[in-house]
């Protein structure tokens, strides 16, 4: 299975989702091809669960491997 090119998204809009998304925070993306067809993205939000959000609420970002691994390690430790 091909890895997604972007694993993280920076929240730039949280109107209506203030309890679930923090502006300026980086969130992990869960690949979901079906959701992507509807301009949605599956994000692990503040509850620790994954939910669908409109992709316009995010800017998709890449990090160097060392940074990506540290972000994922922090997430798994929580």
Secondary structure, 3 states (H helix, E strand, C coil): CCCCCCCEEEECCCCCCCCCCCCCCEEEEECCHHHHHCCEEEEECCCCCEEEEEHHHEEEECCCHHHHHHHHHHHHHC
